[in-house]
Amino acid sequence: MKATATSTSAPPLAPGGAPLLGHVVPLLRHPLAFMDSLRRHGPVVRIMLGRIPVFVVTDAGLTHEMLTARAASFGKGGRLIEALSRFAGNGLATLADGDLHRTQRRLVQPMFSRAFIAGRGDTMIEVARSVVDGWAADEPRELHDDMQELTLSVFLAALLGTEPPEATRRRIQRVLPDVMAGTIRATILPPWLGSVPTPAQRRQRTSFTELRDAIRDLIDEHRRPARDTGLLDLLLDARDPDTGQPMSRRQLEDEVITFVTTNGQASTATVLWALHEIGRDPAVRDRIVAELDQVAPGRPLVGSDLGSLTYTRQVVHEAMRLYGPAWLLTRTVTAPAQLGGFDLPRGATVVFSPYILHRDPVVYPAPATFDPDRWSPERARSIPRTAFQPFGGGARQCVGEPFAWSEMVIILAETTRRWRMVPDPAVIPRPVPRVTIHPDRLVMTPSGTGR
Ligand code: HEM
């Protein structure tokens, strides 16, 4: 997988750039096709955002190397991180590498451990089921809002350790689209163009304040639940092992905002794509339902069943492969560095993209085909580990990964068991790359039972 050049040199320039704007136009117009096309030009390719060179790593081995063994030269940073920190402040995902990140990661890690998440499985399932049960039969639904409601409800249930207050959930859900809306534009546009004040930017700034107010109230109003402690209780109890100090109030807010926004993006997108693919292929749905009937015959699903839902997990796996869901992540070169034999100057932004890696036809034959059996225990063995990196790698790998798997499997299982989701043939969802890749619209009708 790892590619090397014979001598050190500047990475090749991608074709199709314009004099003043560079590759901004193809990146804004056809971002996914443009990114996918870069693989043809080499393992590291130079593109221009205006006059600023940006280096895109298209090779899986080199991406992994950059995130792990060479991480000291490739710091977390770059334009995406600047754009995200406008609302997430110093949350775990936007903190620069260093002591504060290491301390925060140590404090936060236990709340996303497999054991802790497994202990919240029953509550997460109950909340997902009550949302799905509330849908009316035979009425078409715009599933984007539904899935955002589901992922947010399930996350808040785990965060609080109990069913979240409906008003709080609504308040957060209302502002999330505006919070995320301008992030990719702020990443791609040259700074002089991105700083022009527009009504959309003003709306976005208001939404940042509203989200922070909602999270502040959520923390203030939280009471430790009787049954299970939530993730938030762990955060409140966390003490820096060196100083014995709790997290500052501002840091706590930044962390919760980070979790709510990351969860709402990536997990929502993956579940939407999975439902779209299940709707196109009834055989996939039948196999999920058969598995659920075998694992939990004649009874509701419980948390301890999740580990046995092998096929349902394969469906989630394949949805994450095919649609990313992150297509543009960034690092900053902290000292003059080489990657794959190419010279990269200090201060440059490096882009890496699970989307590009997951569509490599050498590793994934017929890469555009949705095939959950790629991930059957026998076939998955032939896929190199670095070829599937939806959660990144190294010290900055997604801390929420165990939570994300449980959440997505729960939502898919509960939706599919309760309903047969019938796609609207007039609405063909198109991928829209925001921070993650969302379908522009997904309209499906819950019909009868999934059985
Ligand atoms: C399908 C679901 C998800 C995907 C594909 C995903 C993907 C990623 C990726 C690729 C990174 C690394 C970014 C980088 O290296 O620059 C990341 C980091 C992170 N993710 Fe996720 N994520 C998902 C779900 C979640 C959830 C559910 C949470 C929390 C509730 C979460 C919280 C975080 C945090 C806090 C970080 C920063 C970790 C650090 O820098 O130490 N993610 N995620």
Residues whose N, C-alpha, C, O or C-beta is under 5 A from the ligand:
A	BS01	HEM	L92 A93 R105 F259 T262 N263 A266 S267 T270 P325 A326 L329 T330 P390 F391 G392 A395 R396 Q397 C398 V399 G400 F403 A404
